[in-house]
Amino acid sequence: MRTSSLLVAVAVAAAVVFGAAATPVTEILGGWGVIPDVDDAHVQEIGAWAVAEHIKRANDGLRFGRVSGGEEQVVSGVNYRLRIVAVNLAGQNVTYSAVVYEQIWTNTRRLLSFDKAK
């Protein structure tokens, strides 16, 4: 009887703990999650900043178009993996993939990568 009472108590505790998490989790902590609104002004501003930083390094005359998609990862700040449409010197829209690290409270922003999208 004692063992069955213990098993019932453990089952109830597990149901309470895991039952509360019955709602599906769409984002893993520390993992990448889809940016729900890439048209958000802050996301677009990060994309424009990424193109400006790339131009400083490459001097290739790209012009920012818009962020067309992306993911974010919460770390000690936020990593943004963005799909950016930019216009090259020939006037063609080209899609790039950029990774930007931002830590708002220290006013830190770094361009970690900027490459033509595959």
C-alpha positions as CSV (number, residue, x, y, z in Angstrom):
1,M,0.0,0.0,0.0
2,R,2.8,2.3,0.9
3,T,4.6,1.8,-2.5
4,S,1.4,2.4,-4.4
5,S,0.7,5.6,-2.5
6,L,4.2,6.8,-3.3
7,L,3.7,5.9,-7.0
8,V,0.4,7.8,-7.1
9,A,2.1,10.8,-5.4
10,V,4.9,10.8,-8.0
11,A,2.5,10.4,-10.9
12,V,0.4,13.4,-9.6
13,A,3.5,15.5,-9.1
14,A,4.7,14.6,-12.7
15,A,1.3,15.5,-14.1
16,V,1.3,18.8,-12.3
17,V,4.9,19.7,-13.5
18,F,4.6,18.3,-17.0
19,G,0.9,19.1,-17.5
20,A,1.6,22.8,-17.0
21,A,4.0,22.5,-20.0
22,A,1.3,20.9,-22.2
23,T,1.3,23.9,-24.4
24,P,3.8,23.3,-27.2
25,V,7.1,25.1,-26.8
26,T,8.0,26.7,-30.2
27,E,11.4,28.1,-29.1
28,I,14.2,26.4,-27.2
29,L,15.9,28.7,-24.8
30,G,19.3,29.7,-26.3
31,G,18.1,28.3,-29.6
32,W,17.2,30.2,-32.8
33,G,13.6,31.3,-33.2
34,V,11.8,32.9,-36.1
35,I,11.5,36.7,-35.9
36,P,7.7,37.1,-35.8
37,D,7.6,40.6,-37.4
38,V,10.6,41.3,-39.7
39,D,8.8,44.6,-40.7
40,D,9.4,45.8,-37.2
41,A,11.4,49.1,-37.4
42,H,14.2,47.8,-35.1
43,V,14.7,44.7,-37.2
44,Q,14.8,46.8,-40.4
45,E,17.3,49.2,-38.7
46,I,19.6,46.3,-37.8
47,G,19.5,45.2,-41.4
48,A,20.4,48.6,-42.7
49,W,23.2,48.9,-40.2
50,A,24.5,45.5,-41.3
51,V,24.7,46.6,-44.9
52,A,26.4,49.9,-43.9
53,E,29.0,47.9,-41.8
54,H,29.6,45.6,-44.8
55,I,30.1,48.5,-47.1
56,K,32.8,49.9,-44.7
57,R,34.7,46.6,-45.1
58,A,34.0,45.7,-48.8
59,N,33.3,49.1,-50.4
60,D,31.1,47.4,-52.9
61,G,28.4,50.0,-53.2
62,L,25.5,47.9,-51.9
63,R,22.3,49.7,-51.0
64,F,20.0,48.4,-48.3
65,G,16.6,47.2,-49.5
66,R,14.9,45.4,-46.7
67,V,15.1,42.6,-44.2
68,S,13.0,39.8,-45.8
69,G,13.3,37.2,-43.1
70,G,15.3,36.1,-40.1
71,E,15.8,34.4,-36.8
72,E,16.9,35.6,-33.4
73,Q,18.8,33.9,-30.6
74,V,18.7,35.3,-27.0
75,V,22.2,35.1,-25.5
76,S,23.8,37.7,-23.4
77,G,22.1,40.1,-25.8
78,V,20.6,38.9,-29.1
79,N,22.0,37.3,-32.2
80,Y,20.1,38.1,-35.4
81,R,20.4,35.9,-38.5
82,L,18.9,38.1,-41.2
83,R,18.0,37.6,-44.8
84,I,18.6,41.0,-46.4
85,V,17.7,42.2,-49.9
86,A,20.2,44.7,-51.1
87,V,20.7,46.4,-54.5
88,N,24.2,46.0,-56.1
89,L,25.9,48.4,-58.4
90,A,24.3,46.8,-61.4
91,G,20.9,47.7,-59.9
92,Q,20.0,44.0,-59.2
93,N,18.3,42.9,-56.0
94,V,20.6,40.3,-54.3
95,T,19.8,38.4,-51.1
96,Y,22.4,38.3,-48.4
97,S,22.6,36.5,-45.1
98,A,24.0,38.5,-42.2
99,V,24.5,37.7,-38.5
100,V,24.5,40.6,-36.1
101,Y,25.1,40.5,-32.4
102,E,23.4,43.3,-30.3
103,Q,23.5,44.1,-26.6
104,I,21.3,47.1,-26.1
105,W,22.2,47.9,-22.5
106,T,25.9,48.3,-23.4
107,N,25.2,49.9,-26.8
108,T,27.1,47.1,-28.5
109,R,26.5,45.9,-32.0
110,R,28.8,43.7,-34.1
111,L,28.5,42.4,-37.6
112,L,29.6,38.7,-37.3
113,S,29.1,37.7,-40.9
114,F,27.7,39.0,-44.2
115,D,27.6,36.7,-47.2
116,K,25.6,36.2,-50.4
117,A,22.6,33.9,-49.5
118,K,22.8,30.4,-50.9
